[in-house]
Amino acid sequence: MTAGLLAVIDMQQVFADPGSPWAAPRFEQAAQGVRRLLPAFGDRVTFTRFLAPDEPTGAWRAYYERWPFALRPPDAPLWRLADEFAARAEQVLDAPTFGKWTPELAARTLPEGRLVLAGVSTDCCVLSTALAAADAGVEVLVAADACAGADDTSHAQALSLMDLYRPLIRVVTVEELTRG
């Protein structure tokens, strides 16, 4: 079942560092799932990074007033992919938005029409990406055990919400995606 593109959403230091205000407590469990998925997708993997905009506009101004620590340039350490993924990331897509369904990701996905999502945060960037891709007519599979949320409850709620979108979005396991 490994056809399609694997998008590894925002496996960055800012979400991995337990001292970060944006830490995903189960980041390491998500990383374990991502590690298991990578070989099955070969070169059909895109890593994404959430970055702060140069100058927030609209509602993003209020967002960054709440989280001023995040107003850092793209090369700041907090935006780096976690070390193990930085070395494997041949294709990286940066976006200053929660959703990573950008024209670039669409172009990489549409030839096969299937997008597999893993990463953080289930209840924010994964969810936003899944909904936009599904609206574009792409089959979306969310690897539940290769994702992590802001907390366990938010993670479970986001998975449940995405599963309501069947058959456009299906919540699956790494095992389902990697078995031959």
Stockholm file with secondary structure:
# STOCKHOLM 1.0

chainA/1-180         MTAGLLAVIDMQQVFADPGSPWAAPRFEQAAQGVRRLLPAFGDRVTFTRFLAPDEPTGAWRAYYERWPFALRPPDAPLWRLADEFAARAEQVLDAPTFGKWTPELAARTLPEGRLVLAGVSTDCCVLSTALAAADAGVEVLVAADACAGADDTSHAQALSLMDLYRPLIRVVTVEELTRG
#=GR chainA/1-180 SS CCCSEEEEECCBHHHHCTTSTTCCTTHHHHHHHHHHHHHHHTTCEEEEEECCCSSCCTHHHHHHHHCGGGCCCTTSGGGSBCHHHHTTCSSEEEESSSCCCCHHHHHHHTTTTEEEEEEECIIIIIHHHHHHHHHTTCEEEEEEEEEECSSHHHHHHHHHHHHTTTTTEEEECHHHHHCC
#=GC SS_cons         CCCSEEEEECCBHHHHCTTSTTCCTTHHHHHHHHHHHHHHHTTCEEEEEECCCSSCCTHHHHHHHHCGGGCCCTTSGGGSBCHHHHTTCSSEEEESSSCCCCHHHHHHHTTTTEEEEEEECIIIIIHHHHHHHHHTTCEEEEEEEEEECSSHHHHHHHHHHHHTTTTTEEEECHHHHHCC
//
